[in-house]
Amino acid sequence: MQNRIPKSGTRRANKSQPVVSRSARVRNHQPAASPARVRSKQHRQVGTARPQRARRPVGKSKRLTKSSTPTSSTVRGSLSVVIPAFGRAPLIGTLIRRLRSWPAVKEVIVVANHCPSDTLKRIAGSRARLISYPEPLGHDTGRAIGAMAATGKYVMFLDADINWTLAELRPFLRSLTLGSDVALNRYPTRGNPRYHHPTAVAKRALNLALDRPDLQAASMTAVPHAIRRDVIEAIGPEHLATPPVFCTLAVLKGYRVVAAALSQVGLRNPQPARRPFSYNLKDVILGDHAEAFYHLIRHLGERGYFIDSIRNRAALPSPIGGAGDDVHMTSTGPLPADAQSRTSAPVPTVGLTPTPARASTTGQTPTPAPASTTGQTPTPAPASTVGQSPTPARASTTGQTPTPARASTVGQSPAAPLARRVTRTSAVLAVVPARNEGKTIAQVIRHINRAGVREVCVVENGSSDGTARYATNSGANVLHFDHALGHDVPRAIGALKQAEQQVSPTLFVDADFPVAAQNLRPFVRAVTSRGVDVALNNLSQGVRPLAQSDPVSTMKRFLNLMVGRPDLKISSPTAIPHALSERALQCLAPVDLAVPPRMTVQAVLQGLNIAAVHYVDVVRPNRRRKINHRRPGRGSGMTLTVPLTRLIIGDHLEAMALWLNAKGPRGGYRQPRRMDLLAKALKEYKRDRMNSSVTAP
């Protein structure tokens, strides 16, 4: 006979356990046994270990023990709260009184700027420390000035426009007491519509560039957030005026930055009509993140944490003069001679051994390509925002000088720069990189020919399955390399070889899978008859908005925002197919074709016409390779372990270095803050610290 089930809905742990009614438990004050307690008791009875739920590792977090748990006595009077106030600030009085009732609060510092007299009287009557400026300071400048006056062990930053509750502020202080150095607001989360706003895209891109995907869109741009005061003093309080810069420097210096809690501040912020500014706040935040990228590149080099170990850049010939050079576009001036010498270093010979030329349609004698440099853009020179002296740029990890690399060509003349002006023609050529694509190369070439392409150049590198033989039998012109050239390098070499005879519109297709001719014709028409110079795959049309938040799509969208082309969304030369006009080929250097995000930047700087012309699904049919997938046993979804993802993030960092070198540390966005008043406050802060250190016993 089956055991009876009590009215509480739980089974007895064993048959000997008496059935106790709910009313009897209430009279005897016995809590109802939950299923988890019953299972735990059973494990203790039979002597087996209780199963534990797998937890994600949390890095350097301290073990939470009774001794490490913060108590009210340990945090009492340890928190300084900084509140910038602008205009009337109707909620400021209520907020200050609520904060003063929190035992952890030592002081409330209000930095009032452009506030009327009645607001100043309300602040002064609320037992808050008042720092007043008659003129507007600009966004976030009050945070930096208030932090200079803070004396607590921890500093929390709020806005005066929101009626904060103590319950939503306590987790940030608790995070600091448990060992964090910077506690951020997790807003906006993935399910929030603002997660795809341009400012949130910039936040996510910066966290990816810092190799901190676990932070997602968390940023010091959003309040509330809290910081240890010793961390503020070590980094410099002046950087709090540009929150992404401070967060970047904290990560680079090894401080523990965490997303401590979630506070939904988007709907609680007043509308812009209630906070009129003389500038566009979105542009200010984008400029702040550009400046954060500037500091990241200045400290780590133009690729940051993402080295380029997949490409063989030594195989790239460089342009000889012409528009493909990078330095001539720099508006801020080239680096000093000593800094330029540090951006390049010799690279050992890669050793691409040429093999006899395959069958060719032109019958010319192959000639090896000459050795040259890759034409890399030097890392931008550092610049101070608050009167600091600049320091020289760090050495770049990718701008190295290659040694000669020989390749066997089929019916081609010596390598020539893409920028050299030669005979133009309206016929379209195609470049197809291929490595071990014997199963698909013939079908790929067949569809390309049906799209109206006159000649197909297959750059076969490191194949062992007869790819070159299949390509030759299909009527393609084959360039053969014994060893793999790496990602995107064959595109540049193929385009360069084609341009030796004539500069023609060129279509770029991969050999992983065939693209139907009807999907290739829009790219051909765009560069031949529609006046488009760079015709891109319109991925935004076929990828759902929620699926455009992956790391690669985030970096693509961010770069398009930086260069002033938000209409491109996630369209990028990183994805095939794409096509280039004659004018584009004359303006681009080989390294720009080998690092596709650089092509976007160069095209904008050169005034080329860029357009997303047609959607082709390249995600589902793409061939599965080791480079496309996470390395087994290394990391989780919160870490960047896919080699191709890391390569593309580094490519976009390199493109950002090129853009910042041309447009300045803020990427062309103006700085609307009163940095002169901030510099004056910083000078007084340093003088007071020096005097206090002298008078200290």
C-alpha positions in Angstrom: 0.0 0.0 0.0 1.3 3.4 -0.9 2.1 5.9 1.8 -0.5 8.5 2.5 0.4 12.1 1.5 -0.2 14.7 4.2 -2.3 17.7 3.5 0.9 19.9 3.4 1.9 18.2 0.1 5.1 16.5 1.3 5.7 12.8 1.7 6.9 11.2 4.8 10.7 10.6 4.9 10.0 6.9 5.9 7.1 4.7 6.9 7.9 5.0 10.6 7.4 8.8 10.6 4.0 9.6 12.0 1.5 11.7 10.1 1.1 15.1 11.7 -1.8 17.2 10.6 -1.3 20.9 9.7 -3.4 22.1 12.6 -1.2 20.0 15.0 2.0 21.5 13.6 0.6 25.0 14.0 -0.3 24.3 17.7 3.1 22.7 18.4 4.9 25.5 16.4 6.5 22.8 14.1 7.5 24.1 10.6 6.3 22.1 7.7 9.0 19.9 6.3 10.1 21.0 2.8 11.1 18.4 0.1 14.7 19.8 0.3 14.9 19.1 4.1 13.5 15.6 3.6 16.1 14.8 0.9 18.8 16.2 3.2 17.7 14.1 6.1 17.6 11.0 3.9 21.2 11.6 2.8 22.3 11.9 6.4 20.6 8.7 7.3 22.2 6.6 4.5 25.6 8.4 4.9 25.8 9.8 1.4 26.9 13.3 0.4 24.3 15.8 -0.4 24.4 16.8 -4.1 25.5 20.4 -4.6 24.4 22.7 -7.4 27.2 23.7 -9.8 28.2 27.4 -9.4 30.0 29.7 -11.7 33.4 30.7 -10.5 33.5 34.3 -9.3 37.2 35.0 -9.7 38.9 36.7 -6.8 35.9 37.1 -4.5 36.5 36.5 -0.9 35.0 33.5 0.9 31.9 34.6 2.8 32.4 33.6 6.4 31.0 34.9 9.6 34.1 36.9 10.2 34.0 38.5 6.7 30.3 39.3 6.8 30.0 43.1 7.2 28.1 44.2 10.3 26.5 47.6 11.1 29.4 48.4 13.4 32.1 47.8 10.8 30.4 50.1 8.1 29.0 52.7 10.5 30.2 56.2 9.4 32.3 54.9 6.5 30.4 56.1 3.5 30.6 59.4 1.7 27.7 60.1 -0.7 28.3 62.5 -3.6 25.3 64.0 -5.4 25.7 66.4 -8.3 22.7 68.7 -8.5 21.7 70.8 -11.5 18.9 73.3 -11.7 16.0 73.1 -9.3 16.5 69.5 -8.1 13.1 69.2 -6.4 13.9 65.8 -4.7 17.2 66.8 -3.1 15.9 67.7 0.3 14.0 64.4 0.8 16.9 62.4 -0.5 19.5 64.0 1.8 17.3 63.4 4.9 16.8 59.8 3.9 20.6 59.3 3.5 21.3 61.0 6.8 19.1 58.3 8.5 21.4 55.6 7.2 24.0 54.7 9.9 26.7 53.9 7.3 26.6 57.4 5.9 29.3 59.7 7.2 28.6 62.7 5.0 26.5 63.8 2.1 28.3 66.1 -0.4 26.1 68.0 -2.8 27.9 69.7 -5.8 25.3 72.2 -6.9 25.9 73.8 -10.3 23.6 76.4 -11.9 21.0 76.0 -9.0 18.6 78.7 -7.9 18.9 80.2 -4.4 15.9 78.4 -3.0 17.5 75.0 -4.0 20.8 76.1 -2.3 18.9 77.0 0.9 17.1 73.6 1.0 20.5 71.8 0.6 22.1 73.9 3.3 19.2 73.2 5.7 19.5 69.5 5.2 22.8 69.1 7.0 24.7 68.3 3.8 28.1 69.7 2.7 27.5 72.1 -0.1 29.9 72.9 -3.0 28.3 75.5 -5.2 29.1 76.7 -8.7 27.0 79.4 -10.4 27.6 78.0 -13.9 26.9 74.5 -15.3 29.8 72.2 -14.9 28.7 69.6 -17.5 27.9 66.0 -17.2 29.7 64.0 -14.4 32.1 66.9 -13.5 30.4 67.3 -10.2 31.2 63.7 -9.3 34.9 64.4 -9.7 34.8 67.6 -7.6 32.7 65.9 -4.9 35.1 62.9 -4.7 38.0 65.3 -4.0 36.1 66.5 -0.9 35.1 63.0 0.3 36.6 61.7 3.6 34.8 58.4 4.0 36.4 55.0 3.3 33.9 54.4 0.6 32.3 56.8 -1.9 28.9 56.4 -3.5 27.7 58.4 -6.4 24.0 59.3 -7.0 22.0 61.7 -9.1 19.7 64.3 -7.5 16.9 63.5 -10.1 15.9 60.1 -8.6 14.3 59.4 -5.2 16.6 56.6 -4.1 15.7 54.1 -1.4 18.2 52.7 1.1 17.3 49.1 0.1 18.6 49.6 -3.5 21.8 51.3 -2.2 22.9 48.8 0.4 24.1 46.1 -2.1 26.7 48.5 -3.5 28.2 49.2 -0.1 28.0 45.5 0.8 30.0 44.7 -2.3 32.8 47.0 -1.3 33.0 45.6 2.2 33.3 42.1 0.8 36.4 43.0 -1.2 35.4 44.8 -4.4 37.1 48.0 -5.4 34.4 49.3 -7.8 30.8 48.3 -7.5 28.7 49.0 -10.7 25.0 49.0 -11.6 24.2 46.1 -13.9 21.7 48.3 -15.8 20.7 47.8 -18.6 20.3 44.0 -18.6 19.9 41.9 -21.7 16.1 41.8 -21.5 15.8 45.6 -21.3 15.1 47.5 -24.6 17.8 50.0 -23.7 20.3 47.2 -24.0 20.5 47.9 -27.7 20.7 51.7 -27.3 23.9 53.3 -28.8 25.2 54.2 -25.4 24.6 50.6 -24.1 26.4 49.3 -27.2 29.4 51.5 -26.4 29.4 50.2 -22.8 29.3 46.6 -24.0 32.0 47.2 -26.6 34.3 48.7 -24.0 33.8 45.8 -21.6 34.6 43.4 -24.4 37.8 45.4 -25.3 38.8 45.2 -21.6 38.3 41.4 -21.8 35.5 41.7 -19.2 32.4 40.3 -21.0 30.9 39.4 -17.6 30.2 43.1 -17.0 27.9 43.1 -20.1 26.6 46.7 -20.2 27.5 47.7 -16.6 29.3 51.0 -16.6 30.2 53.9 -14.3 28.2 56.1 -16.6 25.1 54.7 -14.8 24.3 55.4 -11.2 24.4 54.3 -8.5 27.9 53.0 -8.2 30.4 53.0 -5.3 34.2 53.1 -5.2 36.8 52.7 -2.4 38.4 56.1 -1.7 41.9 54.7 -1.8 41.2 53.5 -5.4 40.0 57.0 -6.3 43.2 58.5 -5.0 45.4 56.0 -6.7 43.8 56.5 -10.2 43.0 60.2 -9.8 39.7 61.8 -9.0 39.8 64.0 -12.1 39.1 60.9 -14.2 35.7 60.5 -12.6 34.5 63.4 -14.8 34.8 60.8 -17.7 33.4 57.7 -16.1 34.4 55.1 -18.8 38.0 56.3 -18.6 38.1 55.8 -14.8 36.6 52.3 -15.2 39.1 51.5 -17.9 42.0 52.6 -15.8 40.7 50.6 -12.8 40.6 47.4 -14.9 44.0 48.1 -16.4 45.6 48.6 -12.9 44.2 45.3 -11.7 41.4 46.6 -9.4 38.4 44.4 -8.8 35.5 45.8 -10.8 32.1 44.0 -10.4 28.5 44.4 -11.4 27.1 44.5 -7.8 23.4 45.0 -8.2 20.7 46.1 -10.6 18.9 49.4 -10.2 16.4 50.2 -13.0 17.3 53.9 -13.6 16.1 54.2 -17.2 12.5 54.9 -16.6 13.1 56.9 -13.4 15.4 59.5 -15.1 13.7 62.8 -16.0 13.0 63.4 -19.7 15.5 65.7 -21.5 12.9 68.4 -21.6 13.2 68.7 -17.9 17.0 68.7 -18.0 17.8 71.0 -21.0 21.5 70.7 -22.0 23.4 72.6 -24.6 24.8 69.3 -26.0 23.6 65.9 -27.0 24.1 63.6 -24.1 24.4 60.5 -26.4 27.3 62.1 -28.2 29.0 63.0 -24.9 28.8 59.3 -23.8 30.1 58.0 -27.1 33.0 60.5 -26.9 33.7 59.3 -23.4 34.0 55.7 -24.5 36.2 56.8 -27.4 38.5 58.4 -24.9 38.4 55.2 -22.8 39.5 53.2 -25.9 42.2 55.8 -26.4 43.6 55.1 -22.9 43.3 51.3 -23.4 45.3 51.5 -26.7 47.8 53.8 -25.1 48.5 51.3 -22.3 48.3 48.0 -24.1 48.9 48.8 -27.8 46.6 49.0 -30.8 45.1 45.5 -30.3 44.9 45.6 -26.5 44.6 42.1 -24.9 43.8 40.5 -28.3 47.0 39.7 -30.2 47.0 38.8 -33.8 48.5 35.3 -33.8 46.4 33.9 -36.7 47.4 36.1 -39.6 50.7 35.9 -41.4 51.2 39.6 -42.0 54.7 39.0 -43.3 53.1 37.8 -46.5 51.5 41.2 -47.1 53.3 43.6 -49.5 53.0 47.3 -48.7 51.9 50.1 -50.9 54.6 52.3 -52.4 53.2 55.8 -51.6 49.7 56.7 -52.7 46.5 56.9 -50.8 47.1 53.6 -48.9 49.4 55.2 -46.4 48.0 55.9 -42.9 50.1 58.7 -41.5 49.1 61.3 -44.0 45.5 61.4 -42.7 46.5 62.1 -39.1 45.0 65.3 -38.0 46.7 65.3 -34.6 50.2 64.9 -36.1 52.5 61.8 -36.3 54.1 60.3 -33.3 57.6 61.5 -32.2 60.5 59.8 -33.8 61.3 57.8 -30.7 57.7 56.7 -30.3 57.5 55.7 -34.0 60.6 53.6 -33.7 58.9 51.7 -30.8 55.9 50.8 -32.8 57.7 48.4 -35.1 60.1 45.5 -34.5 61.6 42.9 -36.9 59.6 39.8 -37.5 61.3 36.5 -38.2 61.0 35.0 -41.7 57.8 33.0 -42.0 59.1 30.9 -44.7 56.4 30.5 -47.3 58.2 28.3 -49.9 56.9 28.8 -53.4 56.0 25.8 -55.5 55.8 25.5 -59.2 53.0 27.5 -60.8 49.8 25.7 -61.6 48.1 25.9 -65.0 47.3 29.5 -66.0 45.2 31.2 -68.6 47.6 34.0 -69.3 50.9 32.1 -69.6 53.1 34.7 -68.0 56.2 34.1 -65.9 55.6 34.3 -62.2 57.7 36.7 -60.1 58.1 36.7 -56.4 56.6 39.5 -54.4 59.0 42.0 -52.9 59.5 42.5 -49.1 58.0 45.5 -47.4 56.3 46.7 -44.3 52.6 46.3 -43.6 51.7 49.9 -43.4 50.4 49.8 -39.8 49.0 52.9 -38.1 51.1 53.9 -35.0 49.3 54.0 -31.7 47.9 57.4 -30.9 50.1 59.6 -28.7 48.6 60.1 -25.2 47.0 63.4 -24.3 45.9 64.6 -20.9 42.4 66.0 -20.3 43.2 67.9 -17.1 46.5 69.5 -17.6 48.7 66.4 -17.2 51.8 65.9 -19.2 51.6 63.4 -22.0 53.5 60.2 -21.9 54.8 58.4 -25.0 52.7 55.7 -26.6 53.4 52.1 -25.9 54.8 49.7 -28.4 52.2 48.2 -30.7 51.8 44.4 -30.9 50.8 44.3 -34.5 52.6 47.1 -36.3 55.7 45.1 -37.0 58.0 45.1 -40.0 57.8 41.8 -41.9 60.4 40.0 -43.9 60.0 38.9 -47.5 57.5 36.2 -48.2 57.6 34.4 -51.5 54.5 33.0 -53.1 54.1 31.2 -56.4 51.8 33.0 -58.7 50.0 31.9 -61.8 50.3 34.3 -64.7 51.0 37.4 -62.6 53.6 40.1 -62.6 55.5 41.5 -59.6 53.5 42.9 -56.7 52.3 46.5 -57.0 50.5 48.8 -54.6 46.7 49.0 -54.8 47.0 52.8 -55.0 48.9 52.8 -58.3 46.7 54.3 -61.0 46.5 51.9 -64.0 44.0 51.2 -66.7 40.4 51.0 -65.5 37.8 48.6 -66.7 34.1 47.9 -65.9 34.7 44.1 -65.8 34.3 42.6 -62.3 36.9 40.3 -60.8 36.5 38.0 -57.8 38.9 36.9 -55.1 38.3 33.7 -53.2 40.5 32.6 -50.3 40.6 28.8 -50.0 42.2 26.3 -47.7 41.1 22.7 -47.9 37.9 23.6 -49.7 38.1 20.9 -52.4 34.5 19.8 -51.8 33.0 23.2 -52.4 35.4 25.3 -54.5 34.1 24.2 -57.9 30.5 25.0 -57.0 31.6 28.4 -55.5 33.4 29.3 -58.8 30.4 28.2 -60.8 28.0 30.6 -59.0 30.5 33.4 -59.2 30.7 33.0 -62.9 27.0 33.0 -63.2 26.8 36.4 -61.4 28.6 38.1 -64.2 32.2 38.1 -62.9 34.8 38.0 -65.7 37.7 36.4 -63.8 38.1 34.5 -60.5 41.3 34.5 -58.5 41.6 31.7 -55.9 44.2 32.2 -53.3 44.9 28.7 -52.2 47.0 28.5 -49.0 48.1 25.5 -46.9 45.7 23.0 -48.6 46.2 19.3 -48.6 43.1 18.1 -50.4 43.7 19.2 -54.0 41.8 22.5 -53.7 44.1 24.2 -56.3 43.5 21.4 -58.8 39.7 21.7 -58.5 39.9 25.4 -58.8 42.1 25.2 -61.9 39.8 22.7 -63.5 36.9 25.2 -62.9 38.7 27.9 -64.9 40.0 30.0 -62.0 43.4 31.7 -61.7 45.1 30.1 -58.8 47.7 31.6 -56.4 49.3 28.8 -54.4 51.0 29.1 -51.0 52.5 26.1 -49.2 51.5 27.4 -45.8 48.4 29.0 -44.4 48.3 32.8 -44.7 45.8 33.2 -41.9 42.5 35.0 -41.7 41.7 37.6 -44.4 45.3 37.9 -45.6 44.5 36.0 -48.9 41.9 38.7 -49.7 44.6 41.4 -49.7 47.0 39.3 -51.7 44.4 38.3 -54.3 43.3 41.9 -54.8 46.8 43.1 -55.1 47.7 40.5 -57.8 44.6 41.4 -59.7 45.4 45.1 -59.6 48.8 44.5 -61.1 47.3 44.4 -64.6 44.2 46.6 -64.1 42.1 48.0 -61.3 38.7 46.6 -61.6 35.7 46.3 -59.3 36.3 43.2 -57.1 34.0 40.8 -55.4 35.2 39.0 -52.3 33.7 35.6 -51.5 34.8 32.7 -49.2 35.1 29.1 -50.4 33.5 27.6 -47.3 30.0 27.4 -49.0 28.6 28.5 -52.3 26.6 31.7 -52.5 23.8 31.7 -55.1 24.4 33.9 -58.2 21.2 35.9 -57.5 22.7 36.8 -54.1 26.0 38.0 -55.6 24.6 40.1 -58.5 23.4 43.0 -56.1 27.0 43.5 -55.0 28.3 43.5 -58.6 25.6 46.0 -59.7 26.3 48.2 -56.6 30.0 48.8 -57.5 29.5 49.0 -61.3 26.4 51.0 -61.9 25.1 52.4 -58.6 28.1 54.4 -57.5 28.8 52.4 -54.4 32.5 52.1 -53.4 32.1 49.6 -50.6 29.1 47.2 -50.9 28.5 45.3 -47.7 26.4 42.4 -46.7 23.3 43.8 -44.9 23.3 41.4 -42.0 21.0 43.6 -40.0 18.2 42.7 -42.3 18.3 39.0 -41.6 19.6 38.8 -38.0 17.0 39.3 -35.2 17.7 42.4 -33.0 18.1 40.2 -29.9 20.7 38.1 -31.7 22.8 41.2 -32.6 24.2 41.5 -29.0 26.9 38.9 -29.4 30.5 40.1 -29.1 31.3 40.3 -32.8 28.0 42.2 -33.7 28.6 44.5 -30.7 32.0 45.5 -32.0 30.7 46.0 -35.5 27.9 48.3 -34.4 30.1 50.3 -32.1 32.7 51.0 -34.8 29.9 52.1 -37.2 28.7 54.5 -34.4 32.2 55.9 -33.9 32.8 56.7 -37.6 29.4 58.3 -37.9 27.6 55.6 -39.8 24.9 54.2 -37.4 22.8 53.3 -40.4 25.2 50.4 -41.2 24.2 48.8 -37.9 26.2 45.5 -37.9 27.2 45.5 -41.5 30.9 45.2 -41.9 33.6 44.1 -44.3 34.4 41.3 -41.8 31.5 39.4 -43.4 31.3 38.2 -46.9 30.3 38.7 -49.6 31.3 42.3 -50.2 32.6 44.2 -53.2 34.9 47.2 -53.7 34.9 49.6 -56.6 38.0 50.8 -58.5 38.1 54.0 -56.4 38.1 52.0 -53.2 40.9 49.7 -54.3 43.0 52.8 -55.2 42.5 54.2 -51.7 43.1 51.2 -49.6 46.3 49.6 -48.5 46.8 45.8 -48.4 46.7 45.8 -44.6 43.3 47.4 -44.7 42.0 44.4 -46.7 43.7 42.0 -44.4 42.1 43.6 -41.3 38.5 44.3 -42.6 37.4 46.8 -39.8 40.3 49.1 -40.9 38.6 49.2 -44.3 35.5 50.8 -42.8 37.6 53.5 -41.1 39.7 54.2 -44.2 36.6 54.4 -46.4 35.0 57.0 -44.1 38.3 59.0 -43.9 38.7 58.9 -47.7 35.0 59.9 -48.3 34.0 56.7 -50.0 30.4 55.7 -50.5 29.6 52.8 -48.2 26.3 50.9 -48.3 24.7 47.7 -47.1 23.2 46.5 -50.4 21.9 43.0 -49.8 21.4 40.3 -47.2 23.1 36.9 -47.5 22.9 34.4 -44.7 26.5 33.5 -43.8 26.0 32.3 -40.3 24.1 29.0 -40.7 25.9 27.6 -43.7 29.4 28.6 -42.5 31.8 25.8 -42.1 32.5 24.7 -38.5 36.2 25.0 -37.7 38.2 25.0 -34.5 38.8 28.7 -34.8 35.0 29.3 -34.7 34.3 27.5 -31.4 35.2 27.7 -27.8 38.3 25.8 -26.7 37.2 22.8 -24.7 37.6 23.1 -21.0 38.4 26.8 -21.1 36.0 29.3 -19.6 32.3 29.7 -19.9 29.9 32.0 -21.6 31.2 34.9 -19.4 34.7 34.6 -21.0 36.0 35.2 -24.5 37.7 31.9 -25.5 36.7 31.5 -29.2 39.8 32.3 -31.2 38.0 33.9 -34.1 36.0 36.2 -31.7 39.1 37.4 -30.0 40.7 38.0 -33.4 37.7 40.1 -34.6 37.6 42.1 -31.4 41.3 42.9 -31.8 40.7 43.9 -35.4 38.1 46.5 -34.2 40.5 47.8 -31.6 43.1 48.2 -34.4 40.5 50.1 -36.4 39.7 52.3 -33.4 43.4 53.1 -33.1 43.4 54.2 -36.7 40.3 56.4 -36.2 41.6 57.9 -33.0 44.9 58.7 -34.6 43.1 60.6 -37.3 40.3 62.3 -35.2 41.9 62.8 -31.7 41.4 61.1 -28.3 37.6 61.6 -28.3 37.1 60.3 -31.9 35.8 63.6 -33.2 33.2 64.1 -30.4 33.6 67.4 -28.6 34.1 67.8 -24.8 31.4 70.0 -23.4 32.5 69.8 -19.7 34.1 72.7 -17.9 37.5 71.1 -17.7 39.0 74.4 -16.7 37.0 74.4 -13.4 37.9 70.8 -12.9 41.6 71.6 -13.3 41.3 74.4 -10.8 39.6 72.1 -8.2 42.2 69.4 -8.9 45.0 71.9 -8.2 43.5 72.9 -4.8 42.9 69.2 -4.0 46.6 68.3 -4.6 47.7 71.4 -2.6 45.5 70.3 0.4 46.8 66.8 0.2 50.4 68.0 0.2 49.7 70.3 3.2 48.1 67.5 5.2 51.0 65.2 4.5 53.4 67.8 5.7 51.5 68.6 9.0 50.8 65.0 9.8 52.9 63.6 12.7 
